[in-house]
Structures are given as C-alpha cells and as structure tokens.
Amino acid sequence: MNQVTEQTRPQGKAIGRLLGLSAIGIFIFFIPISLQGKQSIPLDHMVGWLRGALGDTGAAWYAMAMILAGAVYPLITGRWRESITDKVFLLLKWLGLAAGVMAVTGAGPAILQAPDMLPFLFNKLVISVGLIVPIGSVFLAFLVGYGLLEAIGILVQKLMQPIWRTPGRSAIDAVASFVGSYSIGLLITNRVYSSGHYSAREAAIIATGFSTVSATFMIIVAKTLDLMDIWNQYFWLTLLITFIVTAITVRLPPLSTMDNHARHREPECEDGNRLGVAWQNGLEVAEQAPSLGKNIVDNFKDGLVMTISILPSIMSVGLLGLLIAKYTPLFDWLGYLFYPVTWLWGIEDGMALSRATAAGLAEMFLPALLMAEADFIARFAAGVVCVSSVLFFSASIPCILATRIPLKVGTLVIVWFIRALLSLLLAIPTAMLVAS
C-alpha cells in the first residue's frame, strides 16, 4: 500500500528552502547585473561597495588584521606541530606578516616596493581575496545548504562521473570558480569534502582542475594580452581547454592513485526517473538542513578561518615567487621542460612562451605580463595557459593548503606541471586556428 505519511509528504517549508533560498544563492553568485556602469555578479558588486566604503586605508588595515590573525592562529590551535609542512607554513605566515607591514607602511628595500612586487600582491590579491571569501561564505549558505547541490548533482551525474570522475554536485564548484573565483570554489569544495560528500581524490580533482581564476580576472588577462576584440572566443576556448586538461589529468598519477572513499555517496538513479529523484533528493536535504542563521554562522566561521589562513601565505609565498621570477634564472631553466612543445609547433617566441609558462607557477598573471608584446599565437596561448594551469604559489596553492583536502606541495607542483604541459600542447594549435 502506497500510503502518504507526514514523513514522506513534501513539506512546504522544504520546497520554499530548495527553491527560494537556493534561488538567492544562484542570483548572488551567477547572475550578472549592471550597477553604476559595471556589469558583474552581485557578490562582486558587494565586495566593490565594501572596499569603497572602507577606503584604501581601511581596506589595508583590515587586510593587515587578517594577516596578523593568520600568523597567530596556528600558535593558538597548535596545528603547527603536526607536520614539517605546518612548521614551514607557520614560518611563511610570519614572513607574510612582515611583508604585509612593509606593504602598508612602504618600508623596506626598494626592490620590494616596485609596482609588480608588494604593491601588486597586497592591493590586487590580498585585499580582494580578504574581502570576497568572508562575504562569499555568508551567501554560500544559500547555495550549498538547502538541496541545490544534491539536485543538480543527480541531473548532471552522467556527465561529471565518466568525464571528470567526480560527483554531479561538483558542477556547482566548476561554475562557481569561473563565475566567482577560485577561493569561492575552494570554499565550496572544502565544505562538501569536510561533510563527507567528496572523497579525497574527488576533492583534489575539483581543487586542482576546476578552481581557477574567475571570468572577471580573465578580462584583466585578455586586456593585458590585447585579446578583448576576441573575448568570447578566448573565454570559451579557455574554459574548454581547462576542462579537457582536467579530464586527462584525473586519469594520471598522482590524482588517479588518491583515496576514493567518501562517507556519503551521491545516490544513483535510472535515467527515466532522474528529474524526480533529483527533486526528491533536494527536498530531503532542504528538510533536514539546519536553520538559515546557523548555516550562515557556520559558513562565515569557515570563511574567516580560510581568509586568515590564505592571506599571510599569499604575501610570503607570492613575494618569494615574484622575486625568483624576476631576479633568478630558475623559471628560465624550468622553461626548457616546456620548450619541446613550442618547438614542435614551430611558433615564434617559442622559448619566451616556455619561460612564461614556467613563471606561471609563481603567479598566474606572470605569463600575461611576460608575453604582452609577443605575436598573436604566443599571446593567445599564454592567456589560455595561465588560466588552465590553475595552480600557482601566490594564491591558489596556499588556498588549497589551507583547506582539509589532503594535498601536499610536491603533489601540487607535479599536477601543475602536467596541467601546464597539456594546456600548452592544446593552446598553441587552438591559437593557430583562431588566427587563421
């Protein structure tokens, strides 16, 4: 007998949560609107408004407070004792605090005060990330807390699992990274992984394969490389190459050998009933979810911890990477690893593009800066590679290391090399097709 009980009947409250609260999350993260002549997602407008309200001085001292908290936090928790890596990053966080003080006060050696050194890191990266992560974490409660992830996951399961070997719900992470930022994508990934809905391998694939720079930052890359007249081609081809590279990388070590056990598996369903199962699954999650207030507080706490963990690392690791790129031949030497690819395609500026690709390990924007005056094919390829490589020491690698995802520095460097090589291999012929 198919008796409908109070427990199985869809509740109006659950439907309201799934449709209403999730719609707010979609609007905040994914729907571009135009305000005061600027078109962007509402979250970006909020961050811009808050930065304007704080002013340059207020935003700088806010960032310094977060950096100081990040340097002290490991001492309070005692986590710095857990491993050699934690001890090294404690040292780097305190170096980041010193670098932050120099950035705010203008003190220190002149080479550190060059526009492409401390001022670039602090004003373009640290303050922006320091504002977007806490604000984004508040609204993240609407996006990931009330069944949307679970419902979407069932609908795109047949796409995500065979191609990228991740659950359907990871589609939200991929879109959030491109529309919002890698920090928001990582915030979602860390939250879902911590709750047991991703395995270590799935979380690592998403963090290293989808959590790249946002579309708004891609505009800066395109402007630098004089690609704005073909913006749509650049954006969509970069997105396509990034996801193709991810599909290949997940089948190679070290990602393919990681633990793939998750406490809570996404339910499978037959194709004919996929929409119904997605709806029911979303309703069940919405029904059982904690109150909106509790969800917001929990997400905000996670966002603050991630913020204070990231910022001092961006200052220290990012500065070291920029100094190495500018004053040592290390990235020139690394460039020889990529030269066979540029030689294979026989392009002009091949060695310069190889060196620029290697420099992207320090900071994703470096390839764009280094190739700004090159010919079209090299410029287009550099613009693709700096986005598709995903991993870089000035921000995304410290962000990943600040999460609970079990990835070490050595593993991340190996994944970066594989991604950069594959990206270059695909980007050069794509640029040739666009140019023809």
Secondary structure, DSSP 8 states (H G I E B T S, - for coil): -----TTTS--HHHHHIIIIIHHHHHHHHH--EEETTEEE-HHHHHHHHHHHHHHHHHHHHHHHHHHHHHHHHHHHH-GGGS-HHHHHHHHHHHHHHHHHHHHHH--S-GGGGSTTSHHIIIIIIIHHHHHHHHHHHHHHHHHHSSSHHHHHHHHTHHHHHHHHSS-TTHHHHHHHHHHT-HHHHHHHHHHHHHTTSS-HHHHHHHHHHT----HHHHHHHHHHTT-GGGHHHHHHHHHHHHHHHHHHHTTSTTGGGS----SS------GGGHHHHHHHHHHHHHHHS--HHHHHHHHHHHHHHHHHHHHHHHHHHHHHHHHHHHHSSHHHHHHHHHHHHHHHHT-TTHHHHHHHHHHTTT-TTHHHHHTTTS-HHHHHHHHHHHHHT---TTTHHHHHHTSSS---HHHHHHHHHHHHHHHHHHHHHHHHHHH-
